[in-house]
Amino acid sequence: MTVTDAPGAHAEALIEEGLARFNAENAGYRDARPLAVLVSEPDSKAVAGGLLGRTTLGLLFIDLLFLPASMRKRGLGSRIMQAAEAEARQRGCRKAVVITINFQAPEFYQRQGYRMFGQVDCLPGVARIFLSKDLA
């Protein structure tokens, strides 16, 4: 057994593929796909932020959502969420899940219709917030 912060691409691929194969054997199908909604700078067209997630077995996982401060408070975050949820629905997803931190954006997700279903306190004053939304 090795504990490391650098497992390497081969180890990651082996573990991911092993779990994907197990899931497919038990679910009867394999549908995991990445999902991204990217926002570009108007002038340079360079990616400035967006959402990274994935869909699998009827669930949208929102892994990361970031916008630079200059792009916040203008409804762009809401439009990103709507685009991701619409794509997830087209892929057959019925629910969405996001994990955020209490100082990040739990209120933002709640305004999008997400409901908190759990919290794990970490360091003093820091908590992970678990939220979900029905997409049906």
N, CA, C and O atoms as a GROMACS GRO file, in nm:
protein
  544
    1MET      N    1   0.085  -0.117   0.000
    1MET     CA    2   0.000   0.000   0.000
    1MET      C    3   0.090   0.123   0.000
    1MET      O    4   0.191   0.129   0.070
    2THR      N    5   0.050   0.222  -0.080
    2THR     CA    6   0.126   0.347  -0.090
    2THR      C    7   0.030   0.463  -0.071
    2THR      O    8  -0.076   0.468  -0.134
    3VAL      N    9   0.066   0.557   0.014
    3VAL     CA   10  -0.008   0.681   0.030
    3VAL      C   11   0.070   0.789  -0.044
    3VAL      O   12   0.189   0.808  -0.018
    4THR      N   13   0.003   0.860  -0.136
    4THR     CA   14   0.073   0.958  -0.218
    4THR      C   15  -0.019   1.071  -0.259
    4THR      O   16  -0.141   1.057  -0.258
    5ASP      N   17   0.039   1.184  -0.294
    5ASP     CA   18  -0.039   1.292  -0.353
    5ASP      C   19  -0.012   1.303  -0.503
    5ASP      O   20  -0.055   1.399  -0.568
    6ALA      N   21   0.058   1.204  -0.557
    6ALA     CA   22   0.089   1.200  -0.701
    6ALA      C   23   0.076   1.057  -0.752
    6ALA      O   24   0.177   0.991  -0.778
    7PRO      N   25  -0.048   1.007  -0.768
    7PRO     CA   26  -0.065   0.867  -0.806
    7PRO      C   27  -0.020   0.834  -0.948
    7PRO      O   28   0.012   0.720  -0.978
    8GLY      N   29  -0.019   0.933  -1.036
    8GLY     CA   30   0.020   0.909  -1.174
    8GLY      C   31  -0.100   0.875  -1.260
    8GLY      O   32  -0.202   0.825  -1.212
    9ALA      N   33  -0.087   0.903  -1.388
    9ALA     CA   34  -0.196   0.884  -1.483
    9ALA      C   35  -0.237   0.737  -1.494
    9ALA      O   36  -0.356   0.706  -1.504
   10HIS      N   37  -0.140   0.645  -1.491
   10HIS     CA   38  -0.172   0.503  -1.504
   10HIS      C   39  -0.258   0.455  -1.386
   10HIS      O   40  -0.357   0.385  -1.407
   11ALA      N   41  -0.221   0.492  -1.265
   11ALA     CA   42  -0.297   0.450  -1.147
   11ALA      C   43  -0.438   0.510  -1.149
   11ALA      O   44  -0.535   0.440  -1.120
   12GLU      N   45  -0.449   0.637  -1.184
   12GLU     CA   46  -0.581   0.700  -1.191
   12GLU      C   47  -0.668   0.631  -1.295
   12GLU      O   48  -0.785   0.603  -1.269
   13ALA      N   49  -0.612   0.604  -1.413
   13ALA     CA   50  -0.690   0.539  -1.519
   13ALA      C   51  -0.733   0.399  -1.478
   13ALA      O   52  -0.846   0.359  -1.505
   14LEU      N   53  -0.645   0.325  -1.413
   14LEU     CA   54  -0.677   0.190  -1.370
   14LEU      C   55  -0.793   0.190  -1.270
   14LEU      O   56  -0.884   0.109  -1.281
   15ILE      N   57  -0.789   0.281  -1.174
   15ILE     CA   58  -0.894   0.290  -1.072
   15ILE      C   59  -1.025   0.338  -1.134
   15ILE      O   60  -1.131   0.281  -1.108
   16GLU      N   61  -1.019   0.441  -1.217
   16GLU     CA   62  -1.140   0.492  -1.282
   16GLU      C   63  -1.204   0.385  -1.370
   16GLU      O   64  -1.325   0.365  -1.366
   17GLU      N   65  -1.123   0.316  -1.450
   17GLU     CA   66  -1.176   0.214  -1.540
   17GLU      C   67  -1.232   0.095  -1.462
   17GLU      O   68  -1.335   0.039  -1.498
   18GLY      N   69  -1.163   0.057  -1.355
   18GLY     CA   70  -1.213  -0.053  -1.273
   18GLY      C   71  -1.349  -0.023  -1.213
   18GLY      O   72  -1.438  -0.108  -1.216
   19LEU      N   73  -1.366   0.097  -1.160
   19LEU     CA   74  -1.495   0.134  -1.102
   19LEU      C   75  -1.601   0.148  -1.211
   19LEU      O   76  -1.715   0.107  -1.191
   20ALA      N   77  -1.565   0.205  -1.326
   20ALA     CA   78  -1.661   0.219  -1.435
   20ALA      C   79  -1.709   0.082  -1.482
   20ALA      O   80  -1.827   0.064  -1.510
   21ARG      N   81  -1.618  -0.013  -1.492
   21ARG     CA   82  -1.654  -0.148  -1.533
   21ARG      C   83  -1.748  -0.212  -1.430
   21ARG      O   84  -1.848  -0.273  -1.468
   22PHE      N   85  -1.715  -0.198  -1.301
   22PHE     CA   86  -1.800  -0.251  -1.194
   22PHE      C   87  -1.940  -0.191  -1.202
   22PHE      O   88  -2.040  -0.262  -1.193
   23ASN      N   89  -1.947  -0.058  -1.217
   23ASN     CA   90  -2.077   0.010  -1.225
   23ASN      C   91  -2.157  -0.040  -1.345
   23ASN      O   92  -2.277  -0.065  -1.333
   24ALA      N   93  -2.092  -0.054  -1.459
   24ALA     CA   94  -2.161  -0.101  -1.580
   24ALA      C   95  -2.214  -0.243  -1.562
   24ALA      O   96  -2.325  -0.275  -1.605
   25GLU      N   97  -2.136  -0.328  -1.498
   25GLU     CA   98  -2.180  -0.465  -1.473
   25GLU      C   99  -2.303  -0.469  -1.384
   25GLU      O  100  -2.392  -0.552  -1.402
   26ASN      N  101  -2.309  -0.378  -1.287
   26ASN     CA  102  -2.420  -0.379  -1.192
   26ASN      C  103  -2.540  -0.297  -1.238
   26ASN      O  104  -2.654  -0.331  -1.206
   27ALA      N  105  -2.516  -0.190  -1.312
   27ALA     CA  106  -2.627  -0.107  -1.362
   27ALA      C  107  -2.681  -0.160  -1.494
   27ALA      O  108  -2.796  -0.134  -1.529
   28GLY      N  109  -2.599  -0.234  -1.566
   28GLY     CA  110  -2.642  -0.286  -1.696
   28GLY      C  111  -2.610  -0.195  -1.812
   28GLY      O  112  -2.638  -0.229  -1.927
   29TYR      N  113  -2.552  -0.081  -1.785
   29TYR     CA  114  -2.512   0.011  -1.892
   29TYR      C  115  -2.405   0.106  -1.838
   29TYR      O  116  -2.379   0.112  -1.718
   30ARG      N  117  -2.346   0.179  -1.931
   30ARG     CA  118  -2.239   0.274  -1.896
   30ARG      C  119  -2.271   0.405  -1.966
   30ARG      O  120  -2.277   0.411  -2.089
   31ASP      N  121  -2.290   0.511  -1.888
   31ASP     CA  122  -2.328   0.638  -1.949
   31ASP      C  123  -2.251   0.758  -1.894
   31ASP      O  124  -2.290   0.872  -1.918
   32ALA      N  125  -2.144   0.736  -1.821
   32ALA     CA  126  -2.068   0.846  -1.761
   32ALA      C  127  -2.006   0.934  -1.870
   32ALA      O  128  -1.940   0.885  -1.962
   33ARG      N  129  -2.030   1.064  -1.857
   33ARG     CA  130  -1.975   1.161  -1.953
   33ARG      C  131  -1.938   1.289  -1.881
   33ARG      O  132  -2.011   1.334  -1.792
   34PRO      N  133  -1.827   1.350  -1.919
   34PRO     CA  134  -1.795   1.483  -1.866
   34PRO      C  135  -1.894   1.586  -1.918
   34PRO      O  136  -1.955   1.567  -2.023
   35LEU      N  137  -1.910   1.694  -1.846
   35LEU     CA  138  -1.994   1.805  -1.888
   35LEU      C  139  -1.924   1.934  -1.849
   35LEU      O  140  -1.882   1.949  -1.734
   36ALA      N  141  -1.912   2.024  -1.942
   36ALA     CA  142  -1.849   2.154  -1.914
   36ALA      C  143  -1.932   2.264  -1.978
   36ALA      O  144  -1.986   2.247  -2.087
   37VAL      N  145  -1.942   2.375  -1.908
   37VAL     CA  146  -2.000   2.498  -1.962
   37VAL      C  147  -1.891   2.603  -1.945
   37VAL      O  148  -1.859   2.643  -1.834
   38LEU      N  149  -1.834   2.646  -2.056
   38LEU     CA  150  -1.719   2.736  -2.052
   38LEU      C  151  -1.760   2.879  -2.088
   38LEU      O  152  -1.842   2.901  -2.177
   39VAL      N  153  -1.702   2.974  -2.018
   39VAL     CA  154  -1.726   3.116  -2.043
   39VAL      C  155  -1.595   3.176  -2.090
   39VAL      O  156  -1.490   3.158  -2.028
   40SER      N  157  -1.602   3.249  -2.202
   40SER     CA  158  -1.481   3.307  -2.260
   40SER      C  159  -1.480   3.458  -2.245
   40SER      O  160  -1.584   3.522  -2.235
   41GLU      N  161  -1.360   3.513  -2.244
   41GLU     CA  162  -1.342   3.659  -2.246
   41GLU      C  163  -1.395   3.711  -2.379
   41GLU      O  164  -1.368   3.651  -2.483
   42PRO      N  165  -1.470   3.821  -2.378
   42PRO     CA  166  -1.528   3.870  -2.502
   42PRO      C  167  -1.423   3.909  -2.608
   42PRO      O  168  -1.444   3.887  -2.727
   43ASP      N  169  -1.312   3.965  -2.564
   43ASP     CA  170  -1.212   4.012  -2.660
   43ASP      C  171  -1.122   3.901  -2.711
   43ASP      O  172  -1.104   3.886  -2.832
   44SER      N  173  -1.066   3.825  -2.620
   44SER     CA  174  -0.964   3.727  -2.659
   44SER      C  175  -1.020   3.588  -2.687
   44SER      O  176  -0.952   3.504  -2.747
   45LYS      N  177  -1.143   3.563  -2.645
   45LYS     CA  178  -1.205   3.432  -2.657
   45LYS      C  179  -1.136   3.326  -2.570
   45LYS      O  180  -1.166   3.207  -2.582
   46ALA      N  181  -1.045   3.367  -2.483
   46ALA     CA  182  -0.980   3.275  -2.391
   46ALA      C  183  -1.078   3.238  -2.280
   46ALA      O  184  -1.154   3.322  -2.233
   47VAL      N  185  -1.077   3.113  -2.238
   47VAL     CA  186  -1.165   3.068  -2.131
   47VAL      C  187  -1.131   3.144  -2.003
   47VAL      O  188  -1.015   3.151  -1.962
   48ALA      N  189  -1.235   3.201  -1.941
   48ALA     CA  190  -1.218   3.279  -1.820
   48ALA      C  191  -1.277   3.211  -1.698
   48ALA      O  192  -1.243   3.244  -1.584
   49GLY      N  193  -1.366   3.116  -1.721
   49GLY     CA  194  -1.432   3.047  -1.610
   49GLY      C  195  -1.536   2.952  -1.664
   49GLY      O  196  -1.543   2.925  -1.784
   50GLY      N  197  -1.617   2.901  -1.573
   50GLY     CA  198  -1.723   2.811  -1.614
   50GLY      C  199  -1.749   2.701  -1.513
   50GLY      O  200  -1.712   2.710  -1.396
   51LEU      N  201  -1.812   2.596  -1.562
   51LEU     CA  202  -1.854   2.484  -1.479
   51LEU      C  203  -1.792   2.356  -1.535
   51LEU      O  204  -1.790   2.334  -1.656
   52LEU      N  205  -1.743   2.272  -1.445
   52LEU     CA  206  -1.696   2.138  -1.480
   52LEU      C  207  -1.777   2.039  -1.398
   52LEU      O  208  -1.795   2.056  -1.278
   53GLY      N  209  -1.824   1.937  -1.464
   53GLY     CA  210  -1.902   1.835  -1.395
   53GLY      C  211  -1.905   1.708  -1.476
   53GLY      O  212  -1.822   1.685  -1.564
   54ARG      N  213  -2.004   1.625  -1.445
   54ARG     CA  214  -2.019   1.498  -1.514
   54ARG      C  215  -2.160   1.448  -1.492
   54ARG      O  216  -2.228   1.486  -1.396
   55THR      N  217  -2.202   1.362  -1.582
   55THR     CA  218  -2.331   1.296  -1.566
   55THR      C  219  -2.308   1.146  -1.565
   55THR      O  220  -2.223   1.094  -1.639
   56THR      N  221  -2.383   1.077  -1.482
   56THR     CA  222  -2.374   0.931  -1.476
   56THR      C  223  -2.493   0.876  -1.399
   56THR      O  224  -2.533   0.931  -1.296
   57LEU      N  225  -2.548   0.769  -1.451
   57LEU     CA  226  -2.656   0.696  -1.385
   57LEU      C  227  -2.770   0.789  -1.338
   57LEU      O  228  -2.822   0.774  -1.228
   58GLY      N  229  -2.806   0.884  -1.424
   58GLY     CA  230  -2.918   0.972  -1.396
   58GLY      C  231  -2.890   1.087  -1.302
   58GLY      O  232  -2.983   1.151  -1.252
   59LEU      N  233  -2.761   1.116  -1.277
   59LEU     CA  234  -2.726   1.221  -1.183
   59LEU      C  235  -2.625   1.316  -1.245
   59LEU      O  236  -2.527   1.272  -1.307
   60LEU      N  237  -2.648   1.446  -1.229
   60LEU     CA  238  -2.552   1.549  -1.266
   60LEU      C  239  -2.470   1.582  -1.142
   60LEU      O  240  -2.524   1.621  -1.039
   61PHE      N  241  -2.339   1.568  -1.154
   61PHE     CA  242  -2.247   1.611  -1.049
   61PHE      C  243  -2.184   1.742  -1.093
   61PHE      O  244  -2.120   1.747  -1.198
   62ILE      N  245  -2.202   1.846  -1.016
   62ILE     CA  246  -2.133   1.972  -1.042
   62ILE      C  247  -2.007   1.970  -0.957
   62ILE      O  248  -2.013   1.981  -0.835
   63ASP      N  249  -1.894   1.955  -1.024
   63ASP     CA  250  -1.767   1.943  -0.951
   63ASP      C  251  -1.705   2.078  -0.919
   63ASP      O  252  -1.662   2.102  -0.806
   64LEU      N  253  -1.701   2.167  -1.018
   64LEU     CA  254  -1.637   2.297  -0.999
   64LEU      C  255  -1.716   2.404  -1.074
   64LEU      O  256  -1.764   2.380  -1.185
   65LEU      N  257  -1.728   2.520  -1.014
   65LEU     CA  258  -1.789   2.636  -1.079
   65LEU      C  259  -1.709   2.758  -1.037
   65LEU      O  260  -1.694   2.786  -0.919
   66PHE      N  261  -1.656   2.829  -1.137
   66PHE     CA  262  -1.576   2.947  -1.107
   66PHE      C  263  -1.601   3.056  -1.210
   66PHE      O  264  -1.606   3.029  -1.330
   67LEU      N  265  -1.616   3.177  -1.161
   67LEU     CA  266  -1.618   3.297  -1.244
   67LEU      C  267  -1.528   3.401  -1.181
   67LEU      O  268  -1.531   3.418  -1.059
   68PRO      N  269  -1.447   3.471  -1.260
   68PRO     CA  270  -1.368   3.579  -1.203
   68PRO      C  271  -1.460   3.688  -1.148
   68PRO      O  272  -1.573   3.702  -1.193
   69ALA      N  273  -1.411   3.764  -1.052
   69ALA     CA  274  -1.492   3.866  -0.986
   69ALA      C  275  -1.556   3.961  -1.085
   69ALA      O  276  -1.669   4.005  -1.064
   70SER      N  277  -1.488   3.993  -1.193
   70SER     CA  278  -1.541   4.088  -1.292
   70SER      C  279  -1.663   4.034  -1.366
   70SER      O  280  -1.734   4.112  -1.430
   71MET      N  281  -1.687   3.904  -1.360
   71MET     CA  282  -1.800   3.844  -1.430
   71MET      C  283  -1.914   3.805  -1.337
   71MET      O  284  -2.016   3.752  -1.383
   72ARG      N  285  -1.900   3.830  -1.210
   72ARG     CA  286  -2.002   3.792  -1.112
   72ARG      C  287  -2.109   3.899  -1.098
   72ARG      O  288  -2.090   4.013  -1.140
   73LYS      N  289  -2.221   3.860  -1.038
   73LYS     CA  290  -2.331   3.951  -1.004
   73LYS      C  291  -2.402   4.007  -1.127
   73LYS      O  292  -2.460   4.115  -1.122
   74ARG      N  293  -2.398   3.932  -1.240
   74ARG     CA  294  -2.466   3.977  -1.362
   74ARG      C  295  -2.556   3.869  -1.420
   74ARG      O  296  -2.604   3.882  -1.533
   75GLY      N  297  -2.581   3.762  -1.342
   75GLY     CA  298  -2.669   3.656  -1.390
   75GLY      C  299  -2.598   3.548  -1.470
   75GLY      O  300  -2.662   3.451  -1.513
   76LEU      N  301  -2.469   3.563  -1.492
   76LEU     CA  302  -2.396   3.466  -1.572
   76LEU      C  303  -2.389   3.330  -1.502
   76LEU      O  304  -2.403   3.226  -1.567
   77GLY      N  305  -2.367   3.330  -1.373
   77GLY     CA  306  -2.364   3.204  -1.298
   77GLY      C  307  -2.494   3.127  -1.310
   77GLY      O  308  -2.494   3.005  -1.326
   78SER      N  309  -2.605   3.198  -1.303
   78SER     CA  310  -2.737   3.134  -1.318
   78SER      C  311  -2.752   3.075  -1.457
   78SER      O  312  -2.805   2.965  -1.473
   79ARG      N  313  -2.706   3.147  -1.559
   79ARG     CA  314  -2.717   3.097  -1.696
   79ARG      C  315  -2.628   2.975  -1.716
   79ARG      O  316  -2.666   2.882  -1.789
   80ILE      N  317  -2.512   2.974  -1.653
   80ILE     CA  318  -2.424   2.856  -1.660
   80ILE      C  319  -2.495   2.736  -1.600
   80ILE      O  320  -2.495   2.627  -1.659
   81MET      N  321  -2.555   2.754  -1.483
   81MET     CA  322  -2.626   2.644  -1.417
   81MET      C  323  -2.742   2.595  -1.504
   81MET      O  324  -2.762   2.475  -1.517
   82GLN      N  325  -2.818   2.686  -1.562
   82GLN     CA  326  -2.931   2.648  -1.646
   82GLN      C  327  -2.884   2.568  -1.767
   82GLN      O  328  -2.948   2.470  -1.805
   83ALA      N  329  -2.771   2.608  -1.826
   83ALA     CA  330  -2.718   2.535  -1.942
   83ALA      C  331  -2.674   2.395  -1.902
   83ALA      O  332  -2.701   2.299  -1.974
   84ALA      N  333  -2.607   2.383  -1.789
   84ALA     CA  334  -2.562   2.251  -1.742
   84ALA      C  335  -2.681   2.162  -1.710
   84ALA      O  336  -2.682   2.044  -1.746
   85GLU      N  337  -2.780   2.217  -1.642
   85GLU     CA  338  -2.898   2.138  -1.606
   85GLU      C  339  -2.977   2.097  -1.731
   85GLU      O  340  -3.029   1.985  -1.736
   86ALA      N  341  -2.987   2.184  -1.830
   86ALA     CA  342  -3.057   2.149  -1.953
   86ALA      C  343  -2.986   2.034  -2.025
   86ALA      O  344  -3.051   1.941  -2.072
   87GLU      N  345  -2.855   2.040  -2.032
   87GLU     CA  346  -2.780   1.932  -2.095
   87GLU      C  347  -2.795   1.802  -2.016
   87GLU      O  348  -2.808   1.695  -2.073
   88ALA      N  349  -2.792   1.814  -1.883
   88ALA     CA  350  -2.810   1.695  -1.799
   88ALA      C  351  -2.946   1.632  -1.821
   88ALA      O  352  -2.957   1.510  -1.827
   89ARG      N  353  -3.050   1.713  -1.834
   89ARG     CA  354  -3.184   1.659  -1.862
   89ARG      C  355  -3.184   1.586  -1.996
   89ARG      O  356  -3.243   1.478  -2.008
   90GLN      N  357  -3.119   1.643  -2.096
   90GLN     CA  358  -3.113   1.576  -2.227
   90GLN      C  359  -3.041   1.443  -2.218
   90GLN      O  360  -3.068   1.351  -2.295
   91ARG      N  361  -2.950   1.432  -2.123
   91ARG     CA  362  -2.877   1.307  -2.103
   91ARG      C  363  -2.954   1.210  -2.014
   91ARG      O  364  -2.905   1.100  -1.986
   92GLY      N  365  -3.072   1.248  -1.969
   92GLY     CA  366  -3.155   1.160  -1.888
   92GLY      C  367  -3.139   1.175  -1.738
   92GLY      O  368  -3.188   1.092  -1.662
   93CYS      N  369  -3.072   1.280  -1.694
   93CYS     CA  370  -3.053   1.300  -1.550
   93CYS      C  371  -3.182   1.348  -1.485
   93CYS      O  372  -3.256   1.429  -1.541
   94ARG      N  373  -3.205   1.297  -1.365
   94ARG     CA  374  -3.324   1.334  -1.290
   94ARG      C  375  -3.293   1.420  -1.169
   94ARG      O  376  -3.381   1.486  -1.114
   95LYS      N  377  -3.166   1.421  -1.128
   95LYS     CA  378  -3.125   1.499  -1.011
   95LYS      C  379  -2.986   1.555  -1.035
   95LYS      O  380  -2.911   1.509  -1.121
   96ALA      N  381  -2.952   1.658  -0.955
   96ALA     CA  382  -2.819   1.720  -0.959
   96ALA      C  383  -2.767   1.730  -0.817
   96ALA      O  384  -2.844   1.747  -0.722
   97VAL      N  385  -2.636   1.721  -0.803
   97VAL     CA  386  -2.570   1.730  -0.672
   97VAL      C  387  -2.451   1.823  -0.683
   97VAL      O  388  -2.378   1.823  -0.782
   98VAL      N  389  -2.432   1.902  -0.579
   98VAL     CA  390  -2.314   1.988  -0.571
   98VAL      C  391  -2.265   1.989  -0.426
   98VAL      O  392  -2.345   1.986  -0.332
   99ILE      N  393  -2.135   1.994  -0.411
   99ILE     CA  394  -2.073   2.012  -0.279
   99ILE      C  395  -1.999   2.144  -0.284
   99ILE      O  396  -1.916   2.167  -0.373
  100THR      N  397  -2.027   2.230  -0.189
  100THR     CA  398  -1.961   2.359  -0.182
  100THR      C  399  -1.909   2.380  -0.040
  100THR      O  400  -1.928   2.295   0.047
  101ILE      N  401  -1.845   2.490  -0.018
  101ILE     CA  402  -1.793   2.524   0.115
  101ILE      C  403  -1.871   2.644   0.166
  101ILE      O  404  -1.911   2.730   0.087
  102ASN      N  405  -1.891   2.652   0.295
  102ASN     CA  406  -1.977   2.757   0.352
  102ASN      C  407  -1.933   2.898   0.311
  102ASN      O  408  -2.018   2.987   0.306
  103PHE      N  409  -1.805   2.921   0.282
  103PHE     CA  410  -1.762   3.055   0.243
  103PHE      C  411  -1.762   3.073   0.091
  103PHE      O  412  -1.727   3.180   0.041
  104GLN      N  413  -1.800   2.969   0.017
  104GLN     CA  414  -1.806   2.981  -0.128
  104GLN      C  415  -1.944   3.030  -0.171
  104GLN      O  416  -1.968   3.151  -0.175
  105ALA      N  417  -2.035   2.939  -0.203
  105ALA     CA  418  -2.159   2.984  -0.266
  105ALA      C  419  -2.284   2.905  -0.231
  105ALA      O  420  -2.366   2.882  -0.319
  106PRO      N  421  -2.303   2.860  -0.106
  106PRO     CA  422  -2.425   2.783  -0.081
  106PRO      C  423  -2.552   2.862  -0.110
  106PRO      O  424  -2.650   2.805  -0.158
  107GLU      N  425  -2.552   2.992  -0.083
  107GLU     CA  426  -2.672   3.074  -0.109
  107GLU      C  427  -2.700   3.083  -0.258
  107GLU      O  428  -2.816   3.082  -0.300
  108PHE      N  429  -2.595   3.091  -0.339
  108PHE     CA  430  -2.613   3.094  -0.484
  108PHE      C  431  -2.686   2.968  -0.531
  108PHE      O  432  -2.783   2.977  -0.606
  109TYR      N  433  -2.640   2.852  -0.486
  109TYR     CA  434  -2.704   2.727  -0.527
  109TYR      C  435  -2.847   2.719  -0.476
  109TYR      O  436  -2.935   2.668  -0.546
  110GLN      N  437  -2.872   2.767  -0.357
  110GLN     CA  438  -3.008   2.766  -0.304
  110GLN      C  439  -3.100   2.855  -0.388
  110GLN      O  440  -3.216   2.822  -0.408
  111ARG      N  441  -3.048   2.967  -0.436
  111ARG     CA  442  -3.128   3.053  -0.525
  111ARG      C  443  -3.159   2.982  -0.658
  111ARG      O  444  -3.256   3.016  -0.725
  112GLN      N  445  -3.078   2.884  -0.694
  112GLN     CA  446  -3.099   2.808  -0.816
  112GLN      C  447  -3.195   2.690  -0.794
  112GLN      O  448  -3.221   2.612  -0.886
  113GLY      N  449  -3.246   2.677  -0.672
  113GLY     CA  450  -3.341   2.570  -0.642
  113GLY      C  451  -3.280   2.449  -0.574
  113GLY      O  452  -3.349   2.348  -0.557
  114TYR      N  453  -3.154   2.456  -0.535
  114TYR     CA  454  -3.089   2.344  -0.467
  114TYR      C  455  -3.124   2.349  -0.319
  114TYR      O  456  -3.139   2.456  -0.260
  115ARG      N  457  -3.137   2.231  -0.261
  115ARG     CA  458  -3.170   2.220  -0.118
  115ARG      C  459  -3.057   2.147  -0.046
  115ARG      O  460  -3.005   2.047  -0.095
  116MET      N  461  -3.023   2.198   0.069
  116MET     CA  462  -2.917   2.136   0.149
  116MET      C  463  -2.966   2.003   0.206
  116MET      O  464  -3.075   1.994   0.261
  117PHE      N  465  -2.883   1.899   0.192
  117PHE     CA  466  -2.918   1.771   0.252
  117PHE      C  467  -2.810   1.723   0.348
  117PHE      O  468  -2.822   1.614   0.405
  118GLY      N  469  -2.706   1.802   0.366
  118GLY     CA  470  -2.604   1.763   0.463
  118GLY      C  471  -2.498   1.869   0.478
  118GLY      O  472  -2.480   1.956   0.393
  119GLN      N  473  -2.427   1.859   0.589
  119GLN     CA  474  -2.316   1.948   0.618
  119GLN      C  475  -2.214   1.871   0.699
  119GLN      O  476  -2.248   1.798   0.792
  120VAL      N  477  -2.087   1.888   0.664
  120VAL     CA  478  -1.978   1.828   0.740
  120VAL      C  479  -1.886   1.941   0.784
  120VAL      O  480  -1.826   2.010   0.701
  121ASP      N  481  -1.874   1.960   0.915
  121ASP     CA  482  -1.784   2.061   0.967
  121ASP      C  483  -1.640   2.013   0.952
  121ASP      O  484  -1.608   1.898   0.982
  122CYS      N  485  -1.554   2.102   0.906
  122CYS     CA  486  -1.413   2.068   0.883
  122CYS      C  487  -1.329   2.143   0.985
  122CYS      O  488  -1.338   2.117   1.105
  123LEU      N  489  -1.248   2.234   0.938
  123LEU     CA  490  -1.171   2.320   1.028
  123LEU      C  491  -1.266   2.414   1.101
  123LEU      O  492  -1.379   2.432   1.056
  124PRO      N  493  -1.224   2.474   1.210
  124PRO     CA  494  -1.312   2.569   1.279
  124PRO      C  495  -1.362   2.677   1.183
  124PRO      O  496  -1.282   2.745   1.118
  125GLY      N  497  -1.493   2.693   1.176
  125GLY     CA  498  -1.553   2.793   1.090
  125GLY      C  499  -1.570   2.752   0.944
  125GLY      O  500  -1.622   2.829   0.864
  126VAL      N  501  -1.526   2.632   0.910
  126VAL     CA  502  -1.535   2.584   0.771
  126VAL      C  503  -1.621   2.459   0.767
  126VAL      O  504  -1.605   2.368   0.849
  127ALA      N  505  -1.714   2.455   0.671
  127ALA     CA  506  -1.802   2.339   0.657
  127ALA      C  507  -1.824   2.310   0.510
  127ALA      O  508  -1.833   2.402   0.428
  128ARG      N  509  -1.833   2.182   0.477
  128ARG     CA  510  -1.874   2.138   0.344
  128ARG      C  511  -2.026   2.130   0.344
  128ARG      O  512  -2.086   2.073   0.435
  129ILE      N  513  -2.088   2.186   0.241
  129ILE     CA  514  -2.231   2.188   0.230
  129ILE      C  515  -2.272   2.102   0.110
  129ILE      O  516  -2.221   2.122   0.000
  130PHE      N  517  -2.362   2.008   0.131
  130PHE     CA  518  -2.408   1.917   0.028
  130PHE      C  519  -2.550   1.958  -0.013
  130PHE      O  520  -2.639   1.968   0.071
  131LEU      N  521  -2.569   1.982  -0.143
  131LEU     CA  522  -2.699   2.027  -0.194
  131LEU      C  523  -2.741   1.942  -0.313
  131LEU      O  524  -2.658   1.887  -0.384
  132SER      N  525  -2.872   1.932  -0.333
  132SER     CA  526  -2.924   1.860  -0.449
  132SER      C  527  -3.046   1.932  -0.505
  132SER      O  528  -3.107   2.017  -0.440
  133LYS      N  529  -3.079   1.896  -0.629
  133LYS     CA  530  -3.194   1.955  -0.696
  133LYS      C  531  -3.261   1.849  -0.782
  133LYS      O  532  -3.193   1.769  -0.846
  134ASP      N  533  -3.392   1.848  -0.782
  134ASP     CA  534  -3.469   1.761  -0.869
  134ASP      C  535  -3.474   1.826  -1.007
  134ASP      O  536  -3.517   1.940  -1.021
  135LEU      N  537  -3.430   1.754  -1.110
  135LEU     CA  538  -3.430   1.808  -1.246
  135LEU      C  539  -3.551   1.765  -1.327
  135LEU      O  540  -3.570   1.812  -1.439
  136ALA      N  541  -3.632   1.676  -1.272
  136ALA     CA  542  -3.747   1.623  -1.348
  136ALA      C  543  -3.853   1.729  -1.372
  136ALA      O  544  -3.955   1.701  -1.434
   0.00000   0.00000   0.00000
